[in-house]
Structures are given as C-alpha cells and as structure tokens.
C-alpha cells in the first residue's frame, strides 16, 4: 500500500499532502513507523503543520514530498530485486 500511495504522489495523481498524510496516519502507524517511511512521515508532519512564518513555501514542501516518494520507490522491493 505504501508503494502504491508513493507512486501516486510521485506521478502527480495524488496531492503530496494527502498522500503523505495517508502514509503517516494509516500505513506507517499500522507498521510501527518503519525507518523506510520516515522521510514521508516527516514530509506529512511538515505539510500538516506548515506556517507561513517558516520561510519556506508549501510548494517547496510539496516538492520535497514528491522527491521523498520517488526516493522511497527507488529503494523499494523492485529496486532490491535487481541487486
């Protein structure tokens, strides 16, 4: 499920804030917050608690979430199978 949601974040079919929230609140929680999902969980926290005073735009946080999703996908089971 985490790979499916991350894939949707990476391909733009799911908003980063929505996707990272799903990963943090449902998937990572159910799995005991595995280290592999930590970057996406971190992005979820940033997007959920963002304030304008941070000096970083929501768009930048969204890009970070997309990058984290792509990184997660690149290190996933399919990538490991090729090793």
N, C-alpha and C positions, 0 to 999 in steps of 0.2 A: 504494500500500500504506500509506503514512504517513497518508493521509486516512482510509482505512478503519479503521486502528487508532485514530486520534484520534477518529473518530466513535464507536467502541465505548467509549472512555474517557469521552467527553462524555455518552453516553446511559446510562452505568452498566452496560453489559453486559460490560465488561472492567474488572478492578480496575486502578486507576491505576498501581500499582507494576509489575504485569505488562505493561501496555500501554506505559508509558514505557520499561521495560527492552527490550521488543521494538524500539521505535523507536530507542533508543540503540545497542543491541548489533547489530542486524541492518540496519535501514533506513538510519539516519544513517551508520553505518560504511560501508555499501556505496556511499553517495552522497558520501562525503568530508566528512561533517558540515556540511551546508549551514546557513547562518545562519538560515533559516526554521525549522529543527528545534531550534535551540539552547535555547529555553525548555523544550522537552520533554526534551531531553538533560539539562539542568540539574535538572529535577524527578526524572529517573531516578537521577542521582547522589545527590541528597538522600535519596530514598526507600531506595536501596540501602545507604547508609552512615549512616542515621539512628541517633542515640544519644539516650537519654532525657535526658542532661545538656544537650542543645541548648536546652532550654526551650521547645520547640515540639512539638506533638503530631503523631503520624503522621496523624491525621485532618486536621490543617491542611495538611500536606504533600500529602495526597490531594486536598484541595480546590484547592490551588494547581495540581496536575497537571490536574485537570478544567478549571479556568479556562484553563490554557495550551493544552489540547486545543481548547477552544471558540474561543479566540483564533486558533489556527492554522487552524481550519476557516473562520473568518470572513474570513480573509485569503487563502484558497486560490483555486484556479483558477475556481471557480464565482463567487466574490465578484468576482474580477477581470474576468470575462466581462460582469458587469453594469455595469462602468465605462464 
